Amino acid sequence: MSMNIDIFNIKGEKVGDYTLDDSCLEFDKGAQAVHDTVVGFLAELRAGTASTKTRAEVAGSGKKPFKQKGLGRARAGSTRNPVWRHGGVAFGPKPRSFATKLNAKVKRLALKRSFSEKVKEGSVIVLENLDLQDCKTKSAVAVLKAFKAEASKVLIAVKEYEDNQLRATGNLPLAILIKAASVNTYQVLYSDKLMFTKEALDEFVKRLA
């Protein structure tokens, strides 16, 4: 079943309707796909640069510290033993990637489900265009105020970046300007409102079909 979303101009006035085909919406399945995709996205953000030196890498002599028998002490073959002070670290972390592999179908299902939930909540705003007359921050704020979204986390999706858009939104702490081709599941869930230009939404729904 298709759904209609209002299309507005930047002043918040309705100028038309946008029809979302049912192939772009999913309300029944995909909850696990959303979870797996978000976990995978956050895992990829981890630097994975933690590193410790093993007994082979730590500085120190290779000489046996004292003779094997006769001293009444535990035997030792190296001062770089992990048990000793200044010795190597046993089973410590090494640089690694935390990325996990997800199938393209799983990612698409997750994006479709998360977007559908935003549509259901009424959190998707479609703009006829985002033609800002200048590159001032107050111009972008005026657009957000027209939709009572100036205090919300807003994802603003466009088909291609324009200089005025980049400059006007660059200092907005809660707004993110992004290309429709780059919108991901985590950003959809993180944002309180999704603001698409009509061209951007056309581009975005192609990824969901």
SVG drawing of the C-alpha trace seen along z (x, -y; Angstrom):
<svg xmlns="http://www.w3.org/2000/svg" viewBox="-2 -36 76 63">
<polyline fill="none" stroke="black" stroke-width="0.4" points="0.0,0.0 1.5,-3.3 1.7,-6.4 1.5,-10.1 3.8,-12.6 3.3,-16.4 5.8,-18.4 6.6,-21.8 8.5,-24.9 11.3,-26.3 8.7,-28.5 6.7,-25.5 3.8,-25.9 2.4,-22.8 2.9,-22.7 2.2,-19.1 2.2,-15.4 4.9,-12.8 3.8,-9.2 5.9,-6.5 5.4,-3.1 4.9,-0.1 8.2,1.4 10.0,-1.3 8.3,-0.6 8.6,2.3 6.8,2.5 6.8,6.2 10.3,7.6 13.8,6.2 14.2,5.4 17.1,7.8 18.7,6.4 18.5,2.9 20.2,4.1 23.0,5.9 23.6,3.0 23.9,0.4 26.2,2.7 28.3,3.2 28.4,-0.5 29.5,-1.4 32.1,1.4 33.6,-0.1 34.1,-3.4 36.4,-1.8 40.0,-2.7 41.4,0.7 44.8,-0.8 45.3,0.5 48.7,2.2 51.0,3.8 54.4,5.4 54.9,9.1 58.0,10.5 59.6,10.7 59.2,7.0 59.9,5.4 63.4,4.0 65.7,6.2 68.6,8.6 68.4,12.1 70.7,13.3 69.4,15.7 69.1,13.6 70.5,16.1 71.4,19.7 68.8,22.4 69.4,24.2 70.7,23.6 69.3,20.2 65.9,21.4 64.1,19.1 61.7,19.8 63.6,20.5 63.7,17.8 65.0,17.7 64.4,14.1 63.9,10.7 61.3,10.0 59.0,12.6 55.4,11.3 55.5,12.1 58.4,9.8 58.3,6.0 59.1,4.3 58.4,7.6 56.2,8.2 52.4,8.3 50.7,11.7 47.6,11.8 47.5,8.1 45.7,6.2 47.1,5.8 46.0,3.5 42.9,5.1 39.8,4.2 36.4,4.6 34.5,4.4 31.9,7.2 30.6,8.3 26.9,7.7 25.2,8.7 23.9,5.9 20.3,7.3 20.5,7.0 21.7,3.4 19.0,2.5 16.3,4.1 17.6,2.3 17.6,-1.0 14.1,-0.4 12.7,0.6 14.3,-2.4 13.0,-4.8 9.6,-3.3 9.4,-3.8 10.3,-7.5 7.6,-7.8 5.1,-6.2 6.1,-8.6 5.6,-11.6 9.2,-12.5 10.0,-12.7 9.8,-16.2 10.0,-16.6 11.1,-20.0 10.4,-21.2 14.0,-22.4 16.5,-23.8 17.5,-26.9 19.1,-29.2 19.5,-32.8 22.8,-33.2 25.3,-31.2 24.3,-32.5 23.5,-30.2 20.3,-32.2 18.9,-31.2 19.2,-27.5 17.8,-28.2 14.8,-29.9 14.1,-26.7 14.3,-24.6 12.1,-27.0 9.4,-26.8 9.1,-23.1 9.7,-23.6 12.9,-21.6 15.5,-24.1 16.0,-22.2 15.9,-18.7 18.5,-16.5 17.9,-16.9 19.3,-14.9 19.1,-17.1 19.5,-15.0 20.2,-16.6 21.0,-15.0 24.2,-17.1 25.9,-19.6 25.6,-23.3 28.0,-25.9 25.3,-27.9 23.9,-24.8 27.3,-23.7 28.1,-27.1 24.7,-27.8 24.5,-24.4 28.1,-24.1 27.7,-25.8 24.4,-24.1 25.2,-21.8 22.2,-19.5 21.9,-19.4 23.8,-17.2 23.8,-17.9 24.4,-14.7 23.9,-13.3 21.0,-11.0 23.3,-8.3 25.2,-8.3 22.4,-8.1 22.7,-5.1 20.6,-3.3 22.4,-4.7 21.9,-8.3 18.2,-7.6 17.7,-6.3 19.9,-8.9 18.0,-11.8 14.7,-13.2 13.6,-14.4 14.6,-13.5 14.5,-16.4 14.8,-15.4 14.6,-17.6 12.3,-16.0 15.2,-15.1 17.1,-13.6 14.1,-11.5 13.8,-10.2 17.5,-9.2 17.0,-7.7 14.0,-5.5 15.9,-3.9 18.2,-2.4 15.2,-0.8 13.6,0.9"/>
</svg>
